[in-house]
Amino acid sequence: MFRTPSGGAGHGTAATDSGLMSIGTVLNVLRDEFPEVTISKIRFLESEGLIEPQRTPSGYRKFSADDVERLGHVLRMQRDHYLPLKVIREHLEAMERGEAVPLPTVGRQRDGEPALEVSEAPMAARIAKAELLAAAGIGEQELEEWESYGLVAPLEDGAYDAETVTVASLVVELGRFGIEPRHLRVMKAAADREAGLVDQVVAPLKRHRNPQTRAHAEARTKELAALTVRLHAALVQTALGVRLP
């Protein structure tokens, strides 16, 4: 469970007397392991109920060591297991209740037996436009520019897939190095081609009359997506002659 607010922490800096940290300090702590994390991402995870930092009387966020550990756990589940936030939240809540729950996995286990599948419908994980803008820390003009390049796209009802937050955060981070959204069209085109290849593989399963076979298509898609992402990362690292941790 979360600690009760203690109050009295300093503004915008680490509160050494209470052991609480500002969001900037937390960012510096996490970036050793998660270089892509941003303040906007931390705020978004808070808005999704995955963390609950304390607040000073002036409204500044103050994070305990437990909060930082929880944040790291959430980020690892996203990075290493490709789990949606809903599944991560349910897993953490079960842990808080003292339940011994295995970490959900996506795809199939090595022995060929079906693993625990994430059954979240694609339409369930979504955010409103205002939430996306706030989480990414951008304005409507920037979002419109990204949409014009195909980097992000709204759903039919005007909302956005929750994964768009990750895309937006990465676009912002790349911008810090002078890489503009128009430069990223080549990455979007490559991603579309990779997705098309996966679709070709699973298309026969999706068209099958057997409901179980169609359900297996979703698990196979996630498995292939994970392998594709890993291969893409390995190819980029090889081309650049670098090795990421």
Secondary structure as GFF3:
##gff-version 3
##sequence-region A 1 245
A	DSSP	alpha_helix	23	30	.	.	.	ID=ss1
A	DSSP	alpha_helix	39	47	.	.	.	ID=ss2
A	DSSP	beta_strand	54	55	.	.	.	ID=ss3
A	DSSP	beta_strand	61	62	.	.	.	ID=ss4
A	DSSP	alpha_helix	65	81	.	.	.	ID=ss5
A	DSSP	alpha_helix	85	96	.	.	.	ID=ss6
A	DSSP	beta_strand	126	127	.	.	.	ID=ss7
A	DSSP	alpha_helix	129	136	.	.	.	ID=ss8
A	DSSP	alpha_helix	140	148	.	.	.	ID=ss9
A	DSSP	beta_strand	160	161	.	.	.	ID=ss10
A	DSSP	alpha_helix	164	175	.	.	.	ID=ss11
A	DSSP	three_ten_helix	181	184	.	.	.	ID=ss12
A	DSSP	alpha_helix	185	206	.	.	.	ID=ss13
A	DSSP	alpha_helix	211	240	.	.	.	ID=ss14
###
